[in-house]
Amino acid sequence: MNIDADAYLTNILNRKAVDTSIFSPLFNVQATIQPLLNKWANRYLLDVRPSGSFSKGTANTSGTDIDLFISLSDQTPETLKEVYEKLFMYLKEQGYAPKRQNVSINITVNGFDVDLVPAKRQNYLTSDHSLYVRRKDTWKKTNIDKHIAHVTAAGRQREIRIIKLWRNQKGLDFASFYVELAVIKALQFEFFAPLSRRVATCLEYFQDSMPTAQIVDPANTNNIISDDLTAAEKQTISNAAAASLQGPWENLVR
């Protein structure tokens, strides 16, 4: 075991840990934005709840602080694209400085970085939702509850957090859910290795398999997550992983 590497990575994880308890100041973010969302969505709003990294235990203090999933009724009259654009304009009118992302809209609330994900529930019998995908001007089916359960059950939060820090510090275009699923797949046969070895296994997987590996949404097998990146973007990640494997831990992540 490389004691120094494991201690180094553990120290980073401790330093970048996010408070997810009921006392977390991030819950004040939802309390602040909730009245605005109630007014915007009118009677069609079903629920607003934390999702993404915060709910899966894979968040770092240097990443997006919280994702809020906005569940709208299937009776909502606007198209998914109209929902997305109307939320963007509404936030702008309310004095925020919204930024369009692929499926979310980013704003700052009380000093925190927040991604809002508007989606329509497909029908009252299911928790499946449809959301707008801006990059491809299309929509896809998703299920946030299943995503949270899948990532939580895998128990790879520590490795995922390190890889997310690596991604951010290397400036890579690599969506968080894609990172989570790729790490889980990379470590599917890794059970007893120390943390540093597990992180290295993830980088080796990115180096060798990223360009061709198919990563599928566990909540919708028709949604190929790996299709979200171009071949060139995948190759950039592969090259970055190869370079990081050659250097010291201090250059891999800080």
ABEGO torsion letter per residue (X at the ends): XBAAAAAAAAAAAAAABBBABAABAAAAAAAAAAAAAAAAAEAABABBBBBEAAAAGABBAABBABBBBBBBBAABABBAAAAAAAAAAAAAAAGBBBBBBAABBBBBBGGBBBBBBBBBBABAABABBBBBBAAAGBBBBBBAAAAAAAAAAAGAAAAAAAAAAAAAAAGBBBBAAAAAAAAAAAAAABAABBAAAAAAAAAAAAAAAAAABBBBBAABAABBAAAABBAAAAAAAAAAAAAAAABBAAAABX
